[in-house]
Amino acid sequence: MSKEEIKYEISKVLDHFSDKALAELLAFLKELDTKSEVNISGSSALHKILEEDKDLLVKLAQ
């Protein structure tokens, strides 16, 4: 899947999030981006974070 296809699929999912959930997710992603010791290009690190916070993300989406 290309980067543009992934962005499109993410956008479709995010359309179901509340404004508050989107703001919290954005803050989380910005924080993750600023942490230089976290290499988000390594899928295992990002996958671990998303799995740990899966329930929280589902609740935020509601």
Secondary structure as the mmCIF struct_conf table of DSSP 4:
data_model
#
loop_
_struct_conf.conf_type_id
_struct_conf.id
_struct_conf.beg_label_comp_id
_struct_conf.beg_label_asym_id
_struct_conf.beg_label_seq_id
_struct_conf.end_label_comp_id
_struct_conf.end_label_asym_id
_struct_conf.end_label_seq_id
HELX_RH_AL_P HELX_RH_AL_P1 LYS A 3 LEU A 14
TURN_TY1_P TURN_TY1_P1 ASP A 15 HIS A 16
BEND BEND1 PHE A 17 PHE A 17
HELX_RH_AL_P HELX_RH_AL_P2 ASP A 19 THR A 34
TURN_TY1_P TURN_TY1_P2 SER A 36 GLU A 37
TURN_TY1_P TURN_TY1_P3 ILE A 40 SER A 41
BEND BEND2 GLY A 42 GLY A 42
HELX_RH_AL_P HELX_RH_AL_P3 SER A 43 GLU A 52
TURN_TY1_P TURN_TY1_P4 ASP A 53 ASP A 53
HELX_RH_AL_P HELX_RH_AL_P4 LYS A 54 ALA A 61
#
